[in-house]
Amino acid sequence: MSGDPTLLICVGATKAGTTWLYDHLARHDDCHLRSIKELHYFGCVETGRWDHQIRVQEQAEARLRRRLAQAAPARRGVVARKLADVTDWLAVLRRRALDAGAYLAYLSGGRGGRALVADITPAYALLPESRLRQMAAIAPDVRVLYLLRDPVARLWSQVRMDAARAAGGQGGAGPAEALMARVLDGADHPGMARSDYAGTITRLTAAVAPDRLMLAFYETLTTLPGIDRISRFLGIGRGTPDFARRVHEGPAHPLPPALARRARAVLRPQYDFVARLMPDLPAAWRANMGEVTP
């Protein structure tokens, strides 16, 4: 139908700029984004873990009710909007089954005439081809975006984040390095599954029409050429990107050289796969492939 918005589904990768992109689009005059960035809807459809996501959003709803009761007058409107978004999303989740109409109605609630709505959930990169195919066909105009970050840098960023969370936000370099060593030794950790660019891209290209799928680099996302390319793909204007804004960076702990060498060896198949598909790699990628001096 001509009145339907474009639906962007950004499937990752984790720690590859998805939050920056969400913030940019949420401020964009052509876009309507609800205040929950990661909906995890298709993950629930795939795994049946509705109760987990319902608990997450019920906890968020309780926090927002407390904040609303204590908010200064100037902040009440913002908090009330976030609370309404969570309450509306809970109503969708409590159906505990795929309901395309309810999902799309939630995304479009309050849209007005804006051209684009979005679901930015990096965990969708782990979904099987059949679910990705269903996801890509859920609305008349779905565009799927997958952001790729240098594999070593992406894995190290996720490991640092996970180590800090495990330490209650107080993790330093030592715990992160120890966790990275365990991950490279083969320990069960979500960082490796989310590093499987080859697997995700293979599933995406099988499930999504070529003109509805974009692969883009984190390293060029916050540049004018990078954001212009994504904007053209989405059919929106450039907006006013804040390239100076950084989100969820965490403390800067350089990866020790010995661990970096191990990580480059473990992740080399990912570099090679992406290089065959997208030969114009950013400098950071080529440096870790040994093609240029870092």
BAFI-3210 file (N, C-alpha, C; in Angstrom, 3 decimals, decimal comma, padded with zeros to 6 digits):
// residues 294
n [1|2|3|4|5|6|7|8|9|10|11|12|13|14|15|16|17|18|19|20|21|22|23|24|25|26|27|28|29|30|31|32|33|34|35|36|37|38|39|40|41|42|43|44|45|46|47|48|49|50|51|52|53|54|55|56|57|58|59|60|61|62|63|64|65|66|67|68|69|70|71|72|73|74|75|76|77|78|79|80|81|82|83|84|85|86|87|88|89|90|91|92|93|94|95|96|97|98|99|100|101|102|103|104|105|106|107|108|109|110|111|112|113|114|115|116|117|118|119|120|121|122|123|124|125|126|127|128|129|130|131|132|133|134|135|136|137|138|139|140|141|142|143|144|145|146|147|148|149|150|151|152|153|154|155|156|157|158|159|160|161|162|163|164|165|166|167|168|169|170|171|172|173|174|175|176|177|178|179|180|181|182|183|184|185|186|187|188|189|190|191|192|193|194|195|196|197|198|199|200|201|202|203|204|205|206|207|208|209|210|211|212|213|214|215|216|217|218|219|220|221|222|223|224|225|226|227|228|229|230|231|232|233|234|235|236|237|238|239|240|241|242|243|244|245|246|247|248|249|250|251|252|253|254|255|256|257|258|259|260|261|262|263|264|265|266|267|268|269|270|271|272|273|274|275|276|277|278|279|280|281|282|283|284|285|286|287|288|289|290|291|292|293|294]
n.u [000,848|000,447|000,625|002,168|004,993|008,572|010,306|013,022|015,151|017,689|020,238|022,517|026,132|026,759|028,227|028,966|028,185|025,409|023,858|024,616|023,576|020,846|020,319|020,835|018,837|016,561|016,442|015,904|014,113|012,653|012,049|010,531|011,026|010,416|011,009|012,299|015,119|016,088|014,136|013,939|012,080|011,791|013,597|012,284|010,092|011,418|012,671|010,830|011,111|009,406|008,643|010,981|011,638|009,304|009,552|011,838|010,814|008,713|010,116|011,398|009,133|008,246|010,387|010,190|007,707|008,255|010,168|008,606|006,862|008,600|009,677|010,838|008,784|009,557|010,598|008,659|007,082|008,842|009,526|006,986|006,366|008,244|007,380|004,842|005,589|006,847|004,710|002,941|004,513|004,722|002,120|002,141|004,114|002,894|001,096|002,455|003,111|003,818|002,638|002,085|000,603|000,223|002,876|003,796|001,976|002,709|005,324|004,638|003,025|001,977|003,360|002,625|003,192|005,713|008,471|009,875|010,210|011,670|013,416|015,964|017,964|020,630|020,961|019,473|021,138|021,906|019,870|018,237|018,184|015,528|013,954|014,966|014,161|011,374|011,187|012,111|010,002|007,854|006,570|005,451|007,650|010,610|013,803|016,966|019,720|023,124|025,717|029,212|032,116|035,679|036,900|038,600|038,642|035,910|035,257|036,930|035,875|033,300|034,015|035,286|033,081|031,408|033,029|033,176|030,484|030,142|031,649|030,174|030,292|032,779|034,954|038,331|041,328|042,588|040,600|039,194|041,149|041,735|039,272|039,161|041,284|040,251|038,039|039,307|040,531|038,475|036,333|032,878|031,138|029,167|030,402|031,912|030,022|028,751|030,771|030,807|030,757|030,731|028,868|026,496|026,190|025,959|023,505|021,830|022,048|020,864|018,274|017,235|016,245|018,538|018,387|017,269|018,928|021,683|025,132|027,381|030,182|031,239|033,428|033,205|030,760|030,236|030,797|030,447|030,200|029,573|027,164|025,544|025,353|023,918|021,576|020,570|019,990|017,919|016,065|015,753|016,491|019,727|019,694|020,799|023,553|025,419|028,541|030,473|029,527|029,795|028,875|028,407|031,103|032,937|035,772|039,005|040,978|043,788|044,236|046,411|049,511|050,149|047,678|046,291|047,545|046,795|044,016|043,754|044,566|042,616|040,320|040,832|039,524|037,106|037,911|038,926|036,644|034,911|036,555|036,632|034,048|033,632|035,843|036,946|038,141|038,135|040,958|041,718|040,882|042,485|044,957|044,940|044,887|047,383|048,060|048,658|050,670|049,872]
n.v [-001,197|002,266|004,046|002,887|002,802|002,703|-000,011|-000,356|-002,923|-003,478|-005,670|-005,947|-005,604|-006,636|-004,161|-002,516|000,023|000,275|001,546|004,213|004,672|004,251|006,439|008,558|008,194|008,391|011,074|012,120|013,895|012,522|010,100|007,712|006,480|004,275|004,364|002,129|000,533|-002,117|-004,685|-007,463|-009,150|-011,084|-012,926|-013,893|-015,067|-017,099|-018,622|-018,891|-017,580|-015,771|-015,068|-014,196|-011,744|-010,370|-010,103|-008,441|-006,078|-005,533|-004,913|-002,606|-001,022|-000,702|000,743|003,097|004,049|004,747|006,734|008,604|009,446|010,911|012,792|015,952|018,717|019,507|017,194|015,294|014,756|013,416|011,122|010,024|009,395|007,388|005,489|004,911|003,735|001,378|000,113|-000,265|-002,001|-004,209|-005,171|-006,261|-008,270|-009,936|-011,392|-013,576|-014,855|-014,815|-011,921|-010,130|-007,842|-006,589|-006,112|-004,365|-002,306|-001,373|-000,357|001,715|003,352|006,557|007,657|009,563|011,251|010,347|008,788|006,448|003,635|001,653|-001,273|-002,080|-004,447|-006,091|-008,852|-010,267|-011,094|-013,668|-015,331|-018,065|-018,826|-019,228|-017,769|-015,202|-014,801|-014,734|-012,474|-010,489|-010,293|-009,237|-006,833|-004,486|-002,946|-003,610|-002,961|-004,270|-003,995|-004,558|-003,957|-003,948|-004,433|-004,080|-007,290|-008,124|-005,828|-005,548|-007,932|-007,648|-005,328|-006,237|-008,229|-006,706|-005,197|-007,265|-008,316|-006,126|-005,876|-008,269|-007,717|-005,879|-003,389|-002,468|-003,590|-004,042|-003,891|-006,380|-008,526|-008,417|-009,095|-011,695|-012,947|-012,624|-014,269|-016,774|-016,924|-017,013|-019,422|-021,104|-021,128|-021,183|-018,520|-015,695|-013,871|-015,067|-016,296|-014,019|-012,940|-014,265|-013,343|-014,432|-016,550|-015,161|-013,327|-015,068|-016,303|-014,039|-013,100|-015,178|-014,960|-012,390|-010,045|-008,730|-005,921|-005,041|-005,336|-004,215|-004,084|-002,563|-000,651|-000,185|001,473|003,476|004,516|006,852|009,035|011,479|010,330|007,695|007,869|009,061|007,059|005,068|006,524|006,944|004,292|003,821|005,623|008,204|011,604|013,074|014,131|015,384|014,337|013,534|013,387|013,550|012,344|009,624|006,382|004,021|003,283|002,599|001,963|002,626|000,112|-001,051|-003,922|-006,421|-007,155|-009,946|-011,251|-009,955|-010,930|-013,632|-013,336|-012,251|-014,451|-016,402|-015,146|-014,773|-016,165|-014,720|-012,130|-012,780|-013,735|-011,472|-009,712|-010,866|-010,387|-007,645|-005,809|-003,273|-002,573|-000,988|000,797|-000,189|-002,837|-003,850|-003,509|-005,364|-007,614|-007,688|-006,214|-003,529|-001,183|-000,813]
n.w [000,000|-000,705|001,400|003,340|005,543|004,920|006,286|008,258|009,163|011,177|011,574|013,089|013,195|016,638|018,714|016,607|015,861|015,917|017,883|017,643|015,070|015,565|017,313|015,575|013,580|015,174|015,714|013,269|010,792|008,866|009,932|012,171|015,197|017,833|021,409|022,384|021,543|020,836|019,940|019,813|018,707|016,586|017,465|019,733|018,444|017,116|019,176|021,218|023,623|025,053|027,659|028,904|027,554|028,151|030,953|031,017|029,866|031,611|033,923|033,002|032,611|035,266|036,357|034,842|035,636|038,274|037,791|036,429|038,411|039,972|038,326|037,147|036,051|033,415|032,359|032,319|030,054|028,269|029,753|030,089|027,436|026,890|028,727|027,699|025,277|026,182|027,502|025,350|023,802|025,459|025,273|022,727|022,983|024,853|023,413|022,600|020,185|016,668|015,239|012,727|012,109|014,636|015,390|013,322|013,649|016,159|015,622|013,902|015,412|016,179|014,066|012,155|009,145|008,592|006,880|007,483|009,614|012,276|013,434|015,387|016,074|017,021|017,617|015,790|013,792|014,312|013,591|011,871|008,304|007,387|009,197|008,826|006,215|006,519|008,149|006,392|004,688|005,991|005,709|003,158|002,225|003,155|004,374|004,890|006,967|007,592|009,666|009,640|011,526|011,983|012,554|014,777|016,409|016,913|018,322|020,589|021,704|022,429|024,268|026,260|027,137|028,130|030,163|031,876|032,628|034,010|036,204|037,542|036,335|036,960|035,755|034,712|032,687|033,123|033,778|031,330|029,447|030,297|029,805|027,029|026,251|026,998|025,294|022,788|023,098|022,721|024,449|025,378|024,255|023,456|021,793|019,740|018,044|017,147|015,743|013,399|010,530|007,962|008,085|008,808|006,665|004,508|005,113|005,056|002,392|001,069|001,989|001,638|-000,789|-003,220|-003,718|-001,434|000,659|002,537|003,158|005,308|006,501|009,819|010,228|008,356|008,831|010,364|008,645|006,021|003,337|004,124|005,676|003,787|001,848|003,227|003,735|001,152|000,478|002,271|001,413|002,424|003,520|004,321|006,911|010,119|011,010|013,939|014,106|016,019|018,258|020,456|021,498|024,123|024,337|026,367|028,613|027,231|026,462|025,149|023,071|024,088|022,354|021,968|022,342|020,334|018,024|018,180|017,974|015,393|013,887|014,553|013,579|010,930|008,738|008,593|007,834|005,283|003,953|003,904|002,484|-000,059|-000,854|-000,488|-001,566|-001,132|001,507|004,768|006,231|008,770|008,724|006,636|007,772|009,872|008,368|007,480|005,278|005,204|007,048|010,426]
ca.u [000,000|001,287|000,809|003,004|006,362|009,708|010,725|014,422|015,543|019,145|020,478|023,837|026,605|026,961|029,390|029,354|027,598|023,956|023,255|024,805|022,617|019,521|020,206|020,753|017,519|015,529|016,382|015,756|012,765|011,974|011,979|009,785|011,540|009,970|012,139|012,985|015,960|016,193|012,862|014,158|010,804|011,947|014,264|011,231|009,335|012,254|013,037|009,741|011,473|008,568|008,612|012,193|011,486|008,220|010,128|012,713|010,009|007,973|011,056|011,554|007,893|008,228|011,361|009,686|006,608|008,895|010,780|007,553|006,345|009,602|010,267|010,553|007,777|010,131|010,972|007,545|006,637|009,782|009,382|005,666|006,428|008,965|006,507|003,800|006,213|007,052|003,399|002,450|005,292|004,318|000,872|002,508|004,824|002,000|000,396|003,297|003,099|004,030|001,462|002,670|-000,183|000,511|004,272|003,896|001,200|003,541|006,388|004,070|002,198|002,424|004,268|002,245|003,525|007,144|008,661|010,613|010,197|012,845|013,694|017,425|018,236|021,798|020,860|018,853|022,179|022,065|018,682|018,401|017,733|014,071|013,386|015,355|013,296|010,066|011,371|012,270|008,742|006,776|005,915|005,665|008,957|011,561|015,219|017,765|021,067|024,078|026,934|030,377|033,261|036,890|036,566|039,322|038,167|034,535|035,272|037,559|034,913|032,263|034,605|035,449|031,752|030,918|033,842|032,766|029,167|030,324|032,258|029,313|030,699|034,095|035,987|039,478|041,988|042,921|039,497|038,855|042,180|041,560|038,118|039,529|042,101|039,374|037,236|040,169|040,810|037,297|035,282|031,549|030,901|028,412|031,231|032,357|028,885|028,483|031,898|030,689|030,226|030,499|027,599|025,374|026,033|025,450|022,064|021,134|021,979|019,897|016,928|016,806|016,508|019,753|018,118|016,700|019,960|022,919|026,237|028,128|031,259|031,270|034,527|032,807|029,400|030,181|031,377|029,401|029,915|028,944|025,767|024,809|025,065|022,824|020,369|020,034|019,420|016,670|015,146|015,546|017,550|020,875|019,454|021,906|024,330|026,368|029,678|031,316|028,901|030,162|028,009|028,753|032,481|033,616|037,177|039,885|042,057|044,341|044,416|047,850|049,969|050,061|046,270|045,900|048,016|045,931|042,692|043,831|044,630|041,313|039,299|041,267|038,507|036,115|038,533|039,033|035,298|034,416|037,413|036,199|032,746|033,727|037,301|037,371|038,094|038,751|042,379|041,888|040,747|043,650|046,097|044,867|045,161|048,786|048,239|049,243|051,211|048,875]
ca.v [000,000|003,439|004,767|002,153|003,309|001,795|-000,623|-000,747|-003,889|-003,521|-006,954|-005,998|-006,526|-006,108|-003,275|-002,040|001,320|000,261|002,533|005,525|004,770|004,438|007,810|009,435|008,076|008,844|012,540|012,449|014,356|011,579|008,795|007,564|005,348|004,190|004,577|000,861|000,271|-003,537|-005,322|-008,917|-009,790|-012,292|-013,885|-014,547|-015,931|-018,263|-019,446|-019,004|-016,991|-014,596|-014,708|-013,423|-010,373|-009,743|-009,684|-007,286|-004,880|-005,231|-004,211|-001,253|-000,304|-000,327|001,825|004,327|004,560|005,438|007,975|009,559|010,005|011,787|013,639|017,391|018,990|019,585|015,863|014,349|014,358|012,435|009,874|009,469|008,792|006,118|004,554|004,480|002,817|000,083|-000,487|-000,721|-003,152|-005,345|-005,721|-007,102|-009,448|-010,825|-012,271|-014,781|-015,485|-013,857|-011,174|-009,083|-006,616|-005,940|-005,657|-003,192|-001,219|-000,800|000,453|002,892|004,135|007,942|007,975|010,680|010,984|010,093|007,790|005,246|003,102|000,791|-002,239|-002,211|-005,516|-006,830|-010,298|-010,901|-011,669|-015,080|-016,076|-018,925|-018,269|-019,245|-016,668|-013,969|-014,673|-014,303|-011,111|-009,588|-010,233|-008,928|-005,594|-004,282|-002,362|-003,876|-002,832|-004,940|-003,428|-005,270|-003,181|-004,793|-003,755|-004,894|-008,418|-008,134|-004,704|-005,814|-008,955|-007,082|-004,399|-007,012|-008,899|-005,688|-004,897|-008,386|-008,409|-005,040|-006,225|-009,343|-007,122|-004,808|-002,114|-002,066|-004,414|-003,377|-004,574|-007,758|-009,456|-008,436|-009,871|-013,104|-013,440|-012,713|-015,472|-017,944|-016,945|-017,465|-020,839|-021,876|-021,106|-020,813|-017,092|-015,187|-013,051|-015,775|-016,432|-012,712|-012,655|-015,099|-012,556|-015,292|-017,246|-014,224|-012,780|-016,144|-016,436|-012,833|-013,016|-016,188|-014,661|-011,018|-009,613|-007,893|-004,485|-004,741|-005,669|-003,433|-004,318|-001,318|-000,727|000,687|002,431|004,601|004,919|008,244|009,943|011,898|009,303|006,534|008,108|009,327|005,778|004,442|007,327|006,615|002,949|003,890|006,549|009,377|012,589|012,864|014,561|016,124|013,373|014,044|012,493|013,627|011,583|008,224|005,738|002,689|002,955|001,962|002,355|002,244|-000,798|-001,676|-005,366|-006,729|-007,690|-011,404|-011,585|-009,440|-011,880|-014,806|-012,974|-012,132|-015,801|-017,058|-014,460|-014,590|-016,541|-013,648|-011,111|-013,251|-013,813|-010,124|-009,121|-011,365|-009,804|-006,185|-005,644|-001,933|-002,636|000,110|000,617|-001,018|-004,229|-004,240|-003,600|-006,625|-008,668|-007,607|-005,587|-002,201|-001,004|-000,147]
ca.w [000,000|-000,884|002,648|004,280|005,644|004,800|007,550|008,385|010,176|011,293|012,221|013,745|014,212|017,977|018,877|015,277|015,562|015,798|018,777|016,998|013,974|016,172|017,795|014,403|012,951|016,112|015,623|011,851|010,478|007,985|010,583|013,424|015,968|019,217|022,314|022,648|020,362|020,483|020,252|019,943|018,393|015,788|018,329|020,523|017,546|016,799|020,339|022,183|024,921|025,284|029,074|029,231|027,077|028,917|032,242|030,770|029,647|032,844|034,804|032,454|032,875|036,681|036,545|034,239|036,478|039,403|037,283|036,094|039,663|040,563|037,293|037,094|035,017|032,071|031,899|032,398|028,721|027,724|030,502|029,777|026,106|027,011|029,431|026,762|024,321|026,832|027,730|024,052|023,354|026,286|024,737|021,585|023,476|025,599|022,471|022,593|018,867|015,591|014,815|011,895|012,227|015,910|015,318|012,454|014,258|017,214|015,028|013,239|016,324|016,304|012,958|011,306|007,749|008,410|005,830|007,866|010,977|012,384|014,495|015,343|017,028|016,516|017,806|014,627|012,942|014,638|013,198|010,690|007,028|007,258|009,971|008,144|005,038|007,021|008,624|005,250|003,951|006,934|005,295|001,729|001,908|004,235|004,029|005,910|007,047|008,448|009,853|009,906|012,138|011,974|013,433|016,045|017,214|017,346|019,369|021,780|022,295|023,098|025,427|027,310|027,660|028,921|031,373|032,765|033,176|034,987|037,399|038,034|035,767|037,465|035,146|034,135|031,586|033,464|033,521|029,906|028,743|030,657|029,073|025,616|026,080|027,064|024,070|021,695|023,350|022,353|025,466|024,891|024,480|022,301|020,924|018,550|017,131|016,549|014,854|012,206|009,426|006,803|008,266|008,767|005,313|003,664|005,376|004,613|000,931|000,629|002,479|001,359|-002,165|-003,248|-003,646|-000,116|001,643|002,488|004,069|005,444|007,478|011,001|010,133|007,503|009,175|010,836|007,652|005,087|002,319|004,729|006,036|002,553|001,201|003,969|003,538|-000,182|000,572|003,028|000,770|003,271|003,431|005,201|008,282|010,741|011,797|014,933|013,971|017,218|019,332|020,576|022,488|024,633|024,004|027,489|028,775|026,127|026,855|023,942|023,113|024,104|021,055|021,848|022,131|019,022|017,007|018,246|017,469|013,938|013,314|014,723|012,795|009,546|007,746|008,454|006,993|003,903|003,376|003,616|001,451|-001,363|-001,161|-000,436|-001,599|-000,706|002,961|005,522|006,552|009,966|008,296|005,848|008,680|010,587|007,394|007,144|003,973|005,389|008,373|011,286]
c.u [000,876|001,536|001,702|004,399|007,368|010,043|012,195|014,535|017,055|019,503|021,857|024,873|026,705|028,263|029,899|028,608|026,092|023,287|023,437|023,783|021,205|019,338|020,066|019,360|016,404|015,375|016,006|014,308|011,977|011,639|011,134|010,282|010,978|011,198|012,812|013,800|015,868|014,925|012,983|012,914|010,990|012,769|013,269|010,403|010,106|012,427|011,889|010,036|010,703|008,649|009,831|012,033|010,356|008,753|011,021|011,886|009,135|008,863|011,279|010,308|007,838|009,199|010,823|008,516|007,189|009,505|009,731|007,005|007,296|010,120|009,894|009,570|008,343|010,463|009,797|007,074|007,516|009,608|008,039|005,659|007,138|008,112|005,414|004,360|006,383|005,714|002,811|003,197|004,965|003,027|001,145|003,167|003,883|001,103|001,135|003,229|003,339|002,702|001,981|001,917|000,131|001,929|004,383|003,106|001,990|004,601|005,848|003,238|002,754|003,286|003,908|002,555|004,974|007,371|009,212|010,383|011,312|012,790|015,186|017,836|019,410|021,691|020,182|019,891|022,362|020,902|018,955|017,800|016,216|013,434|013,751|014,475|011,901|010,114|011,405|010,984|007,579|006,013|006,202|007,055|009,873|012,969|016,029|019,193|021,906|025,362|028,069|031,501|034,474|036,734|037,296|038,805|036,761|034,503|035,849|036,615|033,813|032,798|034,800|034,111|031,256|031,706|033,442|031,408|029,293|030,906|031,433|029,726|032,077|035,236|037,106|040,078|042,218|041,803|039,124|039,870|042,047|040,374|038,444|040,359|041,239|038,532|038,071|040,572|039,613|036,209|033,959|031,267|030,183|029,247|031,670|031,215|028,607|029,647|031,799|030,021|029,885|029,155|026,408|025,136|025,500|023,951|021,293|020,995|021,043|018,470|016,372|017,169|017,695|019,485|017,495|017,698|021,172|023,878|027,053|029,138|031,055|032,290|034,197|031,403|029,325|031,033|030,262|029,157|029,193|027,483|024,937|024,447|023,900|021,518|019,741|019,374|018,055|015,648|014,808|016,670|018,668|020,544|020,641|022,714|025,317|027,566|030,599|030,779|029,377|029,328|028,550|030,193|033,186|035,062|038,022|041,036|042,601|044,499|045,911|048,290|049,828|048,623|045,785|046,328|047,130|044,554|042,704|043,862|043,274|040,272|039,683|040,230|037,426|036,655|038,519|037,667|034,808|035,241|037,030|034,899|032,812|035,214|037,805|037,286|038,660|040,181|042,578|041,786|042,014|044,895|046,096|045,023|046,627|049,067|048,831|049,799|050,205|049,308]
c.v [001,236|004,180|004,084|002,764|002,260|001,281|-000,992|-001,788|-003,984|-004,723|-007,038|-005,332|-005,837|-005,311|-002,776|-000,776|001,346|001,288|003,941|005,703|004,981|005,891|008,790|009,390|008,558|010,363|013,022|012,816|013,377|010,255|008,849|006,307|005,395|004,176|003,289|000,531|-001,177|-004,266|-006,828|-009,714|-011,107|-013,347|-014,617|-015,496|-017,224|-019,194|-019,691|-018,378|-015,690|-014,131|-013,875|-011,975|-009,646|-009,270|-008,461|-006,017|-004,542|-004,510|-002,782|-000,414|000,164|000,813|003,143|004,899|005,306|006,757|009,031|010,223|011,028|012,843|015,107|017,654|018,983|018,221|014,899|013,870|013,277|011,092|009,222|008,808|007,447|005,063|004,031|003,499|001,430|-000,626|-001,032|-001,974|-004,392|-005,984|-006,616|-008,391|-010,439|-011,658|-013,594|-015,566|-014,401|-013,235|-009,972|-007,774|-005,859|-005,365|-004,371|-002,020|-000,570|000,112|001,756|003,765|005,531|008,415|009,255|010,330|010,637|008,799|006,468|004,916|002,071|-000,121|-002,533|-003,177|-006,350|-008,343|-010,999|-011,523|-013,156|-015,937|-016,962|-018,281|-018,195|-018,093|-015,328|-013,731|-014,180|-012,842|-010,129|-009,420|-009,753|-007,661|-005,372|-003,766|-002,507|-003,725|-003,404|-004,427|-004,241|-004,464|-004,099|-003,938|-004,674|-006,032|-008,439|-007,024|-004,961|-006,824|-008,408|-006,100|-005,155|-007,699|-007,903|-005,348|-006,017|-008,544|-007,330|-005,336|-007,288|-008,819|-005,969|-003,440|-001,667|-002,856|-003,594|-004,213|-006,051|-008,744|-009,548|-009,260|-011,359|-013,711|-013,581|-013,969|-016,723|-018,069|-017,479|-018,924|-021,726|-021,927|-020,654|-019,362|-016,538|-014,350|-013,751|-015,977|-015,111|-012,231|-013,407|-014,314|-013,448|-016,012|-016,320|-013,712|-013,848|-016,330|-015,223|-012,786|-014,077|-015,781|-013,328|-010,661|-008,654|-006,402|-004,074|-005,035|-004,766|-003,924|-003,040|-001,451|000,283|001,798|003,617|005,112|006,393|009,148|010,355|010,873|008,095|006,754|008,429|008,031|005,078|005,204|007,052|005,248|002,979|004,833|007,761|010,385|012,295|013,164|015,358|015,166|014,057|013,098|012,530|012,765|010,135|007,614|004,368|002,297|002,207|002,418|001,841|001,412|-001,437|-003,182|-005,678|-007,421|-009,190|-011,854|-011,100|-010,393|-013,129|-014,509|-012,854|-013,505|-016,492|-016,472|-014,272|-015,049|-015,475|-012,511|-011,545|-013,302|-012,425|-009,478|-009,608|-010,698|-008,291|-005,808|-004,278|-001,833|-001,375|-000,228|-000,288|-002,495|-004,677|-004,343|-004,925|-007,827|-008,655|-006,936|-004,198|-002,134|-000,290|001,263]
c.w [000,000|000,417|003,643|004,344|005,211|006,194|007,445|009,490|010,143|012,156|012,883|012,879|015,580|018,036|017,530|014,886|015,484|016,710|018,220|015,886|014,512|016,610|016,635|013,787|013,865|016,082|014,222|011,540|009,615|008,667|011,859|014,119|017,371|020,121|022,778|021,410|019,917|020,914|020,447|019,551|017,651|016,531|019,207|019,665|017,284|017,994|021,306|023,531|025,167|026,732|029,464|028,797|027,798|030,273|032,071|030,643|030,852|033,843|034,325|032,736|034,331|036,956|036,012|035,036|037,690|038,949|036,978|037,351|040,258|039,587|037,481|035,957|033,599|031,487|031,808|031,037|028,119|028,420|030,185|028,402|026,163|027,706|028,502|025,740|024,932|027,045|026,427|023,587|024,181|025,759|023,532|022,066|024,144|024,696|022,309|021,279|017,828|015,185|014,033|012,045|013,508|015,924|014,499|013,015|015,382|016,619|014,455|014,161|016,534|015,158|012,235|009,862|007,519|007,633|006,319|009,330|011,061|013,599|014,395|016,439|016,534|016,631|016,636|013,697|013,175|014,151|011,983|009,449|006,926|008,010|009,339|006,919|005,444|007,458|007,455|004,458|004,818|006,570|003,817|001,367|003,111|003,686|005,196|005,828|008,019|008,479|010,273|010,479|012,052|012,977|014,760|016,956|017,738|018,484|020,662|022,469|023,024|024,346|026,569|027,956|028,569|030,219|032,373|033,401|034,255|036,290|037,946|037,550|036,164|036,826|034,555|033,032|031,893|033,211|032,044|029,125|029,050|029,909|027,594|025,361|026,095|025,793|022,906|021,858|023,022|023,396|024,853|025,259|023,258|021,344|019,658|017,554|016,422|015,684|013,534|011,076|008,230|006,915|008,151|007,360|004,360|003,864|004,861|003,101|000,354|000,947|001,998|-000,079|-002,195|-003,116|-002,317|001,005|001,444|003,545|004,110|006,567|008,607|010,821|009,237|007,830|009,526|009,943|006,706|003,980|002,903|005,042|004,806|001,846|001,902|003,759|002,173|-000,173|001,253|002,400|001,609|003,015|004,418|006,651|008,802|011,618|012,732|014,953|015,196|018,353|019,299|021,698|022,853|024,314|025,120|027,574|027,619|026,663|025,584|024,135|023,090|022,812|020,917|021,611|020,770|017,917|016,987|017,651|015,947|013,276|013,393|013,773|011,333|008,524|007,545|007,597|005,530|003,228|002,983|002,509|000,061|-001,804|-001,318|-000,420|-001,138|000,816|003,602|005,933|007,758|009,625|007,570|006,727|009,417|009,662|006,953|005,826|004,057|006,790|009,244|011,644]
res [m|s|g|d|p|t|l|l|i|c|v|g|a|t|k|a|g|t|t|w|l|y|d|h|l|a|r|h|d|d|c|h|l|r|s|i|k|e|l|h|y|f|g|c|v|e|t|g|r|w|d|h|q|i|r|v|q|e|q|a|e|a|r|l|r|r|r|l|a|q|a|a|p|a|r|r|g|v|v|a|r|k|l|a|d|v|t|d|w|l|a|v|l|r|r|r|a|l|d|a|g|a|y|l|a|y|l|s|g|g|r|g|g|r|a|l|v|a|d|i|t|p|a|y|a|l|l|p|e|s|r|l|r|q|m|a|a|i|a|p|d|v|r|v|l|y|l|l|r|d|p|v|a|r|l|w|s|q|v|r|m|d|a|a|r|a|a|g|g|q|g|g|a|g|p|a|e|a|l|m|a|r|v|l|d|g|a|d|h|p|g|m|a|r|s|d|y|a|g|t|i|t|r|l|t|a|a|v|a|p|d|r|l|m|l|a|f|y|e|t|l|t|t|l|p|g|i|d|r|i|s|r|f|l|g|i|g|r|g|t|p|d|f|a|r|r|v|h|e|g|p|a|h|p|l|p|p|a|l|a|r|r|a|r|a|v|l|r|p|q|y|d|f|v|a|r|l|m|p|d|l|p|a|a|w|r|a|n|m|g|e|v|t|p]
***
